[in-house]
Amino acid sequence: MLGGFLGAGKTTLITKLARRFQADGNHVCVVTNDQAAGLVDTELLRNEGLDVNEVAGSCFCCNFTGLTDAMADFDQRQRPDVILAEPVGSCTDLIATIAMPMMERMGEQFVHSPYAVVLKPNHTLRILSGGKAGFSPQAEYIFRKQLEESELIVVNRIDELSDEQLDSLKKYLDDQYPGRRVIPVSARTGENLDELYEALMSTASPRDRMMEVDYDVYAEGEADLGWLNATVHLSGGSEFVLDELTVETVDAIRRRLEELDAEPAHLKILCSSPSGVSVANLVSSDVETMLSVSSNVSVTQTKMIVNARVCLAPEKLQPIVSEVLQGVAKERSAELCVDQMESFRPGRPEPTYRVALG
């Protein structure tokens, strides 16, 4: 499992790791996870040619059977050598609710790698230095619990950091979460990917106790965020540049959120057509929108998937996204068809199993 808070870049990292495992002759499968169906990550990974199953409707810990069913389904098609699992970014307590129960019930089938937690550096620096993270203390509680249960801490996006910033981040992690191996990487450039690959090839260390988790605080932290998943189609008579549409849509939503001082945990939009795929991301209010996958094509129609996780009530988030989508369609004289749009707050986490040690 590669965990970590929303917007850490787990999906890009998983894609690069999958390619690295494949280069060594392994058949690789991926399980994605979200509180609702219609996940950009699933669509993106499938577009990369990977074998992907999605567990939707709850986090892994609350749908243990959904996870194991997804893994068994892979086995029916072609037995995987490696399964990479990406839990929901607001999820924690995964050792006690997933790793340990799976080893107890299916230990003869799987060898578990060390649990890795992926960090986005700007978010982490703000929290660990005692600054304003833009989220509630309850959401910060989840973030810190993710670090507490980690065996590996993966600092992603180091290509965006100065040497001084990286040194500060390592010091904060060493002081506040000693004993964890810290691996700085760039999923975008591939820097230090081999070091992470070698670390994941090892076996998870035994645990003689589970961390304590206040599920009331955990539930409040998840409910602090409004979640939105939408799938729409745009079709028009004249061509438009797909990458421009993707970035402009993210930027338009971003401007509306700034007006409300609503901190985005992650905003991700994927636009696809038979000729190409475009993905744009926004992971924080203090960074620019990133075109993470460029299509370099012009089209007359596209399928768009929108995933937004924002510190804003879902009943306020959905009208913003709807109005922006209508606006970008109108600018291109395109017809907008909404296939699905769902906004909500995650429910209280209720694990299927939880191992208690110590």
HELIX and SHEET records of a PDB file:
HELIX    1   1 LYS A   10  ALA A   23  1                                  14    
HELIX    2   2 VAL A   40  ASN A   47  1                                   8    
HELIX    3   3 PHE A   60  CYS A   62  5                                   3    
HELIX    4   4 PHE A   64  ARG A   77  1                                  14    
HELIX    5   5 LEU A   94  LEU A   94  1                                   1    
HELIX    6   6 ILE A   95  ALA A   99  3                                   5    
HELIX    7   7 MET A  100  MET A  106  1                                   7    
HELIX    8   8 PRO A  121  LEU A  128  1                                   8    
HELIX    9   9 PRO A  137  GLU A  149  1                                  13    
HELIX   10  10 ILE A  158  GLU A  160  5                                   3    
HELIX   11  11 ASP A  163  GLN A  176  1                                  14    
HELIX   12  12 LEU A  193  LEU A  200  1                                   8    
HELIX   13  13 TYR A  215  ALA A  223  1                                   9    
HELIX   14  14 LEU A  242  GLU A  259  1                                  18    
HELIX   15  15 PRO A  314  GLU A  331  1                                  18    
SHEET    1   A 4 LEU A   2  GLY A   3  0                                        
SHEET    2   A 4 ALA A 116  LEU A 119  1                                        
SHEET    3   A 4 LEU A 152  VAL A 155  1                                        
SHEET    4   A 4 ARG A 181  PRO A 184  1                                        
SHEET    1   B 3 ASP A  51  ALA A  56  0                                        
SHEET    2   B 3 VAL A  28  ASP A  34  1                                        
SHEET    3   B 3 VAL A  82  GLU A  86  1                                        
SHEET    1   C 6 MET A 290  VAL A 293  0                                        
SHEET    2   C 6 GLY A 276  LEU A 282 -1                                        
SHEET    3   C 6 PRO A 264  SER A 273 -1                                        
SHEET    4   C 6 SER A 298  VAL A 310 -1                                        
SHEET    5   C 6 GLY A 226  VAL A 241 -1                                        
SHEET    6   C 6 ALA A 334  PHE A 344 -1                                        
END                                                                             
